[in-house]
């Protein structure tokens, strides 16, 4: 079995379709793998910024403020007690680790599902990578406009290494550019369209075989 996907040259002109095969482009929908892979990805990028100091972390001496008996005042053991102004906080938020471990096979299956979904929907495009002598957002914008997807949510997978190409793509609204070997299910499904540069096809096939 194989599938055919749209193929455009660097100017955005449509060429003969490219035939792709293999599980990465022809897998069945696996909702369970997608769920865990995306949940794991989001938990990994989640930050734990809320943090207060408990009584062991605030400044202050551990010395007893006054003697236990005979003063007429309530007994206290430390100025760092949560009962005092400037003391520690009881049961306050602390640094949390939200990371969720997801098996490599599950991530791989989720990626295959996401990639195959874009193929099935007709939203995967193979594109010849344009060679830029200097960064030009205008030229790459023209390519996307010719294809008919400028302004839409796009994930562009490429091989990296070409600074001019990267700078020409990074400021385009709605477009995220990512090196092919870092492709993930969340990034693919978050955008409406998936573009893979032709030279990155081999990388994807090799890395995720």
N, C-alpha and C positions, 0 to 999 in steps of 0.2 A: 504493500500500500504506500501511497505518497499523496502529498497535497501540493497545490500550486498557489503561490502568493504573488502579489503585485510587486513589480520591480521597476524602479525609476533610475534614470541617469542623474548625474550631479546637477543638471539644470532643471530637474523636475519633470522631464519628458518620460512618458510611460514606454517601457520596453516589453519584450516577450516575458511572460510570467516565468518565475523560477520554481522548479520542482524541489520540494523538501521532503525528507522522510525521516523516520525514527520516532521513538517515544516522546522526545521533547516537543515535537510538533503534531503528534497524532494521539496523544493520551486521552483517555476518558476523564470526565469530571470526577474529582475526588474531593468532596466537600470537607471530609474529616481532616485530610492533610492540609488543605487551605486554611481551615480554622486554626489549627495548632501552629502552623508556620507563621501566619499573620499575627496571631496572639503573641508568639515568641518574639517576633520582630518588634512589635510595638512595646512590649515589656522591656526589651533591651535598650530602646532609645528613651524610655521614660526616666525622668530625673527625680531624685528625691532631694528637694531643696529645703523643706521645712525642718528646722532643727532648733531646739532650745537646750539650755544647760540645766542639768540636774544639780543636786546639792554637792556632788563630788567635783563639779567642774567650775562652779562660780568662785570668784575671788573672795577671800575672807579667811580669818583664822578659825581653827577648830577649837579655840579656847572657849571655855564656858563664860557667857557674858557676866554673870554674877553667881554668887554661891547658891546652893540648892535651897537652903532654908533661912529664915530670919529676916528677909528683906520686905516681905509683904507683897512681893510681886510673883507673878506666875513663873514657874520653873522653865528654864530654857537651857539647851545643851550647846547650841552653836548659832552664830549669826548667819550661817549658810542655810538654815532651815527654811523650807518653803513658806513658813508663817511670817518671815521677816521680809521687809522691802529689800530688794537686792539679793534675796536668797534664791535657791534653785526652784525649778518648776516641777510639780508633781504630775506624773503621767503625761508629759508633753510629747510632741512629735519628735522623732529622732531619724537619723539616716536609715533608709530602708533599701533593701536590695530586691528589685522587682523582676530580676532576670528569670526567665523561664527556659529551662533546657529543652531543646527540641532536637530529636535525632536527625542526623544528616540525611537519612533515607526519606524521612518525612518532608524535610525541606526540599529535597530533590523532586519528590513526587508532586509537591505543591507547585514548584516552578514549572514542571511539565504541564500540569493542569492549566496554569495561568497562560502559558505560551500557546497551548493548544486552543484555549478559549479565544484568544486574539485571532488565531488562524481561522477558526470556525466562524467568527463574527466578521471576517474580512477586514480586520483592523490591524493587520501586520503588514508592514511595508519593508522591502529591501531597497536600500538606497546606495548608489555609488558615492563614496566620500569625496567631497570637493577638495581640491588642493588650493589653499589660500597662500598667496605671497605675503599677505598681511591680514590681520583680523578684519572681517567685514560682516557685521550682522545684517546689513542691507542685502547682500548677495544670498545669504542663506534664507533670509526671510522671503526673498523672491522665489527660491526653490520650493519652499513650503506653500507659498501662495499658488504657484503653478500646479502643485499636486492637489491643492484644495483643502489643506488641513491647517493653514496658518491660524493662530489664535485659539486652537483647540488644545486640550490636554494631551501632551505627547511625552513619551519616554523614549529617549534616543540611546541605544546601546552601541558603543564603538570600542576600538582597541586601545585608545589612548595614545599618548606620545606626540601628538600634533597640537602644539600650543595655539597656533593660529586658528585651527578648526574649533578647538574648545572655546576660545574667546569669541568666535563668531556665533556660537550657539547659546552661550550661557545667559545672555540678556533677553532672549526671546520669551515673551509672556506665555506661561503655561507649559513651557518645555523644560524637562529635566534631562540632563545628560549624565550617563553612568557608564563606567567601563564594563564591558561584556562579562568579564569573569566575576563581577559582583552582582549580577542579575538576581533578582528575588521576586517572589510571587506578589508581595505587597506593592512594590514599585510598579510592576506591570499592570496590575488591576486598578491601581489608583488613578491611572491615566486612561483616556479614551482610545489613544492610538499608540502602537508600538512600532518604532522604526529601528531597524538593525542595519548598520552599514555592511556592505557586501563583504568587506575584508574581515568583519567580526563574526561572520557565520561560522568560519572554521574554528574560531576560539570557543564559541558557545558549544559547538558539537564536541570539541575535544575536552573542555573542562567539565561539561555536564553529561558526558556519555554514560 
